[in-house]
């Protein structure tokens, strides 16, 4: 992945709990997203089926983000976990 591709991937992933992030969540799952955010649930990074990395809220299968590059997923998760 080139620097530009990594940058573009980062830019298309709004930070967890921002209005833009909530807009990316399917409407039927937004109540759950609000609940997880209100609880301050941590996230973790897991390998995605077929490649890449998925950021999940701990102890759930709720996806907070999906990334091609593991380092981008790690930064995305770390930003939320250190809030």
N, C-alpha and C positions, 0 to 999 in steps of 0.2 A: 504494500500500500504506500503510495507516495505521500509526501507531506501535505499536498493540497487535498488529496482524498481523505486523509485523516482529519484535516481542518473542516472540510465539508461535512463529514460524519458528525463531528462535534457540534457544528452549527445547527444541524437539523434535529438535535436532541435537546429540547428545552429542559432546564433544571426541574427536578421533582418539586412539586407543590406550586409551581408557577402557573399563572392562568393558561399559558400556552401548553404546558404539560397536561393540564386537565382536559384541554380541548383535544389532545391526541388520544385520550382514553375513550373507548367506546361508551356511548351514553349509558348503556345498561350496567356498566361497571363503575361509573363515577361515584356512586354512593360508597362503594367499597374503597375506592381510591381516597376519598375524603376521610373515611374512617381510619385508614392506615396512616395517612399524613397526620391527622389529629393525634393519633397515638404516638407519633414519632417513631414508628417502626423502622428498624434498620433495614438495609438492603445488602445483598450479597451478589457476587458474580458467579455464574455457572456457565459451563460450555453449552452452546446451543446445538441442537440437532442439525446436522448439515453444515456446521462450521460457525464461527463467530462466537459471541458471548451474549448471554442474557442476564440482565439485572433484575433480580426478584426481591420482593419484600421477604424478609426472614420468616421461615416457618409457614410460608404460603406458596401458592403457585401464581401469584399476582405479578405480572410482568410490568416493570417500571421502564424498561428500555431494552432494545436489542441492537447490537453493534457488530460490525465485521471485525473490528480490531479489539483485542482483549485490553490493551492499554487504555483505549478510549473508554471502554466499559468500566475499568477500574477507577479512572478519574471521575467519571459520572457518579459512580457509587460512593466514592470517597467524599465528594462534594456534599452529598446528602447526609452521609453518616457523621460528618464533623460539624453539622449545623448547630 
